Amino acid sequence: MPLSLRFSSLLIAILLSLQVKPVAQELDFTVSINADVVQTTERAIFDEMRSAFQRFFNDTQWGDDRFRTDEKIKANLVLTIQDQPSIGRFTANAQIQLIRPVYGSSYETVLLNFADRDWEFQFTQSQPLQFNENNFSSNLTSLLAFYAYVTIGIDYDSFSPLGGTQFYDKALLIVNNAQNSGSTGWGQFQNRRNRYWLIENLKINSQYEPVRRALYKYHLQALDKFQQNPDESRSIILESLKEIQSVNRILPNSILIIAFLDAKNDEIINLFSKGKMDVRRNVYNELLKLDPTRRSKYQKIVQN
């Protein structure tokens, strides 16, 4: 082969090798474990727990779509261990936070900020985390897989109307399989801020579909275009809040709307610190209907 052709072929091969290839795994979870209150000398188990949970999230293929490394869905699990009743058994509080990039900016928005206070699980060193979506294997893998599917589903909802439905179907199957396990957090007749009610809002009860559609409008149609047209984006966010309020009027204090406002209240205040005053007043009024406990915070929207 002539030298020039050989050089061209080598250059093409190098360029192809530098391209970011799609991978199957969707998630980029960061797991943190806080076990300060647990009285044990075996502290190494918590480092292993963190690594094992993180690998479970990030090394599993949860759906059929392929992601580049820079496209993976970012999320955080902060697990605060409350007690170790016996060797290998733990109770904990969990905070799950889902992060979404905003198009054309370096800003990242919080899609979900959800507290789950009903974590009970067993974990020992060198324990394999095995999961079968069709059967209940353990409460631990059911917990992790449930939030994997919910995380992906909410992310997909923010990019297309009702786009996360297939993942909510899988999360619902986990709930159904786990309900006979005797573990807390899966039952309809336990507390109203558990996993059953989260998936009830996201999947079972179609009355919440306007909230899911509002997630799409808020993020893809408004936040992703905010730098180009902030006034139009603010108007679309106002429409989204009105759609959420239309559901809240019928189904007050729902876990999905509470989780949305927990994630978004500071962001909305920042977005509406400027702009047309009539729009800002309307947003303020909608927020008072949705979230009256934060009245003093929302007053910043109309103060200048």
Secondary structure in CASP SS format (residue, H / E / C, confidence):
PFRMAT SS
TARGET T0000
AUTHOR 0000-0000-0000
METHOD secondary structure of the structure
MODEL  1
M C 1.00
P C 1.00
L H 1.00
S H 1.00
L H 1.00
R H 1.00
F H 1.00
S H 1.00
S H 1.00
L H 1.00
L H 1.00
I H 1.00
A H 1.00
I H 1.00
L H 1.00
L H 1.00
S H 1.00
L H 1.00
Q C 1.00
V C 1.00
K C 1.00
P C 1.00
V E 1.00
A C 1.00
Q C 1.00
E C 1.00
L E 1.00
D E 1.00
F E 1.00
T E 1.00
V E 1.00
S E 1.00
I E 1.00
N E 1.00
A C 1.00
D C 1.00
V C 1.00
V C 1.00
Q C 1.00
T C 1.00
T C 1.00
E C 1.00
R C 1.00
A H 1.00
I H 1.00
F H 1.00
D H 1.00
E H 1.00
M H 1.00
R H 1.00
S H 1.00
A H 1.00
F H 1.00
Q H 1.00
R H 1.00
F H 1.00
F H 1.00
N H 1.00
D C 1.00
T C 1.00
Q C 1.00
W C 1.00
G C 1.00
D C 1.00
D C 1.00
R C 1.00
F E 1.00
R C 1.00
T H 1.00
D H 1.00
E H 1.00
K C 1.00
I E 1.00
K E 1.00
A E 1.00
N E 1.00
L E 1.00
V E 1.00
L E 1.00
T E 1.00
I E 1.00
Q E 1.00
D E 1.00
Q E 1.00
P E 1.00
S E 1.00
I C 1.00
G C 1.00
R E 1.00
F E 1.00
T E 1.00
A E 1.00
N E 1.00
A E 1.00
Q E 1.00
I E 1.00
Q E 1.00
L E 1.00
I E 1.00
R E 1.00
P E 1.00
V C 1.00
Y C 1.00
G C 1.00
S C 1.00
S C 1.00
Y C 1.00
E E 1.00
T E 1.00
V E 1.00
L E 1.00
L E 1.00
N E 1.00
F E 1.00
A E 1.00
D E 1.00
R E 1.00
D E 1.00
W E 1.00
E E 1.00
F E 1.00
Q E 1.00
F C 1.00
T C 1.00
Q C 1.00
S C 1.00
Q C 1.00
P C 1.00
L C 1.00
Q C 1.00
F C 1.00
N E 1.00
E C 1.00
N C 1.00
N E 1.00
F C 1.00
S C 1.00
S C 1.00
N H 1.00
L H 1.00
T H 1.00
S H 1.00
L H 1.00
L H 1.00
A H 1.00
F H 1.00
Y H 1.00
A H 1.00
Y H 1.00
V H 1.00
T H 1.00
I H 1.00
G H 1.00
I H 1.00
D H 1.00
Y H 1.00
D H 1.00
S C 1.00
F C 1.00
S C 1.00
P C 1.00
L C 1.00
G C 1.00
G C 1.00
T H 1.00
Q H 1.00
F H 1.00
Y H 1.00
D H 1.00
K H 1.00
A H 1.00
L H 1.00
L H 1.00
I H 1.00
V H 1.00
N H 1.00
N H 1.00
A H 1.00
Q C 1.00
N C 1.00
S C 1.00
G C 1.00
S C 1.00
T C 1.00
G C 1.00
W C 1.00
G C 1.00
Q C 1.00
F C 1.00
Q C 1.00
N C 1.00
R C 1.00
R C 1.00
N C 1.00
R H 1.00
Y H 1.00
W H 1.00
L H 1.00
I H 1.00
E H 1.00
N H 1.00
L H 1.00
K H 1.00
I H 1.00
N C 1.00
S H 1.00
Q H 1.00
Y H 1.00
E H 1.00
P H 1.00
V H 1.00
R H 1.00
R H 1.00
A H 1.00
L H 1.00
Y H 1.00
K H 1.00
Y H 1.00
H H 1.00
L H 1.00
Q H 1.00
A H 1.00
L H 1.00
D H 1.00
K H 1.00
F C 1.00
Q C 1.00
Q C 1.00
N C 1.00
P H 1.00
D H 1.00
E H 1.00
S H 1.00
R H 1.00
S H 1.00
I H 1.00
I H 1.00
L H 1.00
E H 1.00
S H 1.00
L H 1.00
K H 1.00
E H 1.00
I H 1.00
Q H 1.00
S H 1.00
V H 1.00
N H 1.00
R H 1.00
I H 1.00
L C 1.00
P C 1.00
N C 1.00
S C 1.00
I H 1.00
L H 1.00
I H 1.00
I H 1.00
A H 1.00
F H 1.00
L H 1.00
D H 1.00
A H 1.00
K H 1.00
N H 1.00
D H 1.00
E H 1.00
I H 1.00
I H 1.00
N H 1.00
L H 1.00
F C 1.00
S C 1.00
K C 1.00
G C 1.00
K C 1.00
M H 1.00
D H 1.00
V H 1.00
R H 1.00
R H 1.00
N H 1.00
V H 1.00
Y H 1.00
N H 1.00
E H 1.00
L H 1.00
L H 1.00
K H 1.00
L H 1.00
D C 1.00
P H 1.00
T H 1.00
R H 1.00
R H 1.00
S H 1.00
K H 1.00
Y H 1.00
Q H 1.00
K H 1.00
I H 1.00
V H 1.00
Q C 1.00
N C 1.00
END
